[in-house]
Amino acid sequence: MKKFKFNIIDVLVIFLVLVMGLAIHYRFKSYHRIGDETAVQNQMTYEMRFSSVRSFTIDAFEVGDTVYDSLTGVEIGQIADKRVQNATTHVNLNDGSIVKTDLEGRYDLILQIETNGIINESGYYASNTVELKVGSEKKVETLYAKSTGKIIKITEKKSQ
């Protein structure tokens, strides 16, 4: 029977595995604890704009549907209201002028989504984990629809 001897390479490999395990643990642990003094559990409403979508996408998003973050699968609210506007674009004319015109068959969908989450000094977090920032794009889905929208407004409802 052959005895196994440790050498410097074995020690380095074991050390590397331990460091990687700790890095993964700290990367995925929850930074937003419910018991955190600076975090406040609150109800929020945010609006997302889905630009230049077709009518079947508008029909697929319904008031009352549960919305999920496509990347994590975490529930990030329920649709409280939806508004539709004609999608527009800017067109360069031959004389060098630019005019704003409607895109035929395309619409801008604005969803108002209500959720519970954490509000603290670093931002808004739906379901305590999914960060919401005005101006950021987010891939979302419901049971019947999946699309990418831009968060255009966040408001918080103060608890009493």
N, C-alpha and C positions, 0 to 999 in steps of 0.2 A: 504494500500500500504506500502510495506516494504522498508525502506531506506537502501541504500548500504553504508557500512562503509569500508574505506581503512584500511588495516592492513599492517604490515611489509612484508608479503609474496606477497601481491599485488604489492607493490612498487618494490620489488626485481624482480618480473616477468616482469614488465614494463621496468625496467632498463636493464634487460638481453636482451629483445627483441630489444631495441634501440642499445645496444652495438653490437649485432649480425648483425643488419641492417647496421651499420657503417662499420663493418669488411667486410661484403660482398661487399659493395660499394667500399672500398679501394682495395679489392682483384681483382676486375674485371674492374676497371677504366683503361684507357689507360695511361701507363707510358711513352710512346714514342710519344710525341706530335710533330706535324709537325713544329710548331713554336719554338721548342726547339733549342737554339743556338748551342748546342753540337751535335745535330742530323743532318745528311745530307741525303737527299733523293737522291738515286743513283740507277743505274742499276748494278746488280750483276749476276754472273754466278756461279753455284755450281754443283758439280758432286756427284752423289749418286751411290753406288755399291749395287746391289741386288745379294747376293751370293747364288749359288747352286739352280738356278731356272730352270724350264723346258722350253721347246721351246714354248709352248703355252703362257707362261707369257711374253716371249720376243716378240712374235708376237702381244700381246695385247697392249704393249706400242709402240706408233708411234710418229715420229717426228711431232711436231705441236700440239700435245695433250696438253690440259690444265691439270695441276697437282694441286690437292687439298690435304691439310692436313686432314687425316682421323679423327683425334680427334676433330678438330674445324670446319671443313668444309670450311676453308678459302682457297682461291686460292693462291698458292705459286709459280706459274710460268708456263712456257711453255717449252716443251721438244725441245731443239735445235739440239741435236745429240744423237745417241745411238751407243754403241759399245758392242760387244759380245766376250767373251773369254771362253775357256774351264775351267770349275770348277776343282780345284785340291784339293787333300787331302794328308795327310801324313799317311803312313801305316807302322806299325811295322812288320818287318820280323822275322822269327824264329831265325836267327842268332843275333838278337838284334839291327840290323841296322834299320834306318828309311829312307824310300824313298818317294819322292813326285810323285804322280800318278794322272792322270785325272779321274774324276768321269764320268762314262758313262751316257749319257742322261741328264747331268746337265751342266749348264753354269753360268757364272758370267755376269750380265748385268750392264753396266755403262751408266747412263743417264746424259747428260749435260742439265741443266735446267736454263733458263734465267728468271729473275724476277726483279721487282722494289721493293725497300724497304729502310729501314733506316739503316745507318751505324753510330754508335756512340761509345763512349768509353766502353760501356758494351757489344757490339757485333753487329751481323748482324741480321736484322729482315725482313723477307719477308712479303710483304703487311702490313708493319708497326707493325705487332703483333706476327708473328710466328718466334720464335728464331731459328737461324741456327748456329750450332757449328760443326766444324770438329771433327769427331770421334763419334758423337751422332747418334743414330738410330731414324728414323722417319717413321711412318706409313703414306703412301701416296696412293692416288688413282686417276685414270682418269675415263673416261666414261666406259671403258671396262676392267680395271685392278685395282687390289688392292694388295699392297705388303709392306713389311718392308725393308728399305734400310739404309745404313750407309753413312753419308756425308763424303766424302774423300777429298774434295777440295772446297775452296770458293775464287773467284776472283772478284774484283770490277772494273767496267769500270768508269774511271774518267770523270766527266762532264766537258765540255769545255766552 
